[in-house]
Amino acid sequence: MSRTRTRTWAPPGPYDLLRTLGVLGRGPGDPAYRVEAGTVWRASRTPDGPATVRIAARPAEGCVEAEAWGPGADWMLDQLPSLLGGSDDPAAFTARHRIVHEAHRRNPGLRLARTGLVLESLVPSILEQKVTSDEAYRAWRLLLQRFGEPAPGPHERLRVMPDPRGWAMIPSWEWHRAGVDAKRSDTVVRAARVARRLEEAAHMDLPDALHRLQLVQGIGPWTAAEVLQRSNGAPDALTLGDLHLPRIAVYALTGRTGGTDEEMVELLAPYEGQRHRATRLLLLSGRVPPRRAPRYSVRDIARL
């Protein structure tokens, strides 16, 4: 077993580890993200190589403790405060609606995580394009189990995702077996071939980062925003083109059903610079429109 590195970080105020890092998991069976007894395990491919990190909150001590293994362990621990939301500034947010104020008050420990890793969030976001969450989670799980590698450290079930060359070399029939159509798999391959340039977006301002990602054919505003929310912890990376978010946001703020992107953007104008954080809080409010349509059926393209 590789040598263990450790680090502690003291949040400057209330802190919710699971709420902050929960957006990094891709479904309950994510091979790269596990929550066990309130402890978060993550497997990542860092610039220095694979790494596993185990993170546990210690409220009594007022700190968060982390252990890391693998060639990328030092990199992972160097980035730990940013990952945990240490570079986020919740004080910059001002609630403009009662429901947002209440959600903000009930979740004082929410911070925006910043992984500093673009491809790690980009591939699963591409897999989530135009399909159900269950389909995308299944694809991510199968691809990591088939083409990832065992994560360093003591957790036997964690997997590290392939490197860019590994993603680019996956045969077409394996994508098909995982339920991924050619449009999405081709986008992953194009992104993997320019991964180095895309990783630079983790250190860019939001407009430049959005532009950089969308230079790749198949990556649009929805995918770019979903990635930068995680890789950059971008508080204004508003998700556009989502099937559910506009309806939830508009209903939560006005009570009207059938909301659109345009209505959502107009309602969120007072939160310019913090629109992603505002939508996170709206989702945490629990106020959602009544369901009218049946659930979208899951397709199995491997049977086609």
C-alpha angles and dihedrals in degrees: 000000000000120000116277120237121196139196138170128210127194114213113222092231143350111346135195110192098185095045091048098048098031093093089065094065119090103209133316093292099048106149091206098049130046135169114202123173091339093310121119122220119192131181116199141170104231128186086263096049139271119343139177122205128191114200127190130175117229104195094175090058093038093236147094119236124208135188122191137190136189138042090304095048096106091048091049093051092045087057095043099106091050091046090053093048099264092138091049119101111209089173089071089069123091119185114229099182130054094236091051091047091053093048090048091049093049093048106045092149096059114119132169111252120223116200098177088218119109106180091049090065097029099063097053090042090056089049088055094057113123096341136094120273090246091056092049094045091050092051093049091048095049095045093051092046091049102037106016124086133237110277118243118253135041102311106100097193101052121103131196115222119245120272118250093272090050092055091047092051098053107121119241093244091057091055088049091049089054090052096252117140123222094257093060097038091050089052091052091050093049090050093048091054091058096032094129092058092045092052088061087069089074088075099041133097112262099259092049092044092051090050093048094053094045092056085081112085109246096029111105136169094285095053095041093052093047090053098046092048086066106028095043103022085231109185093198099045095120116193110234126184094033119147096222112020099075092049092049095045095046093045093047093051101037110011090240119133127220098040122186134210090255093054092046093051091050093049092047094050092104087060096056107156091022103051096123091052089049092054091047088056093046090054089050091051090075093222105134132160118260115268113250106161126062118256116277108259118242114244124214104206090176086074093054 
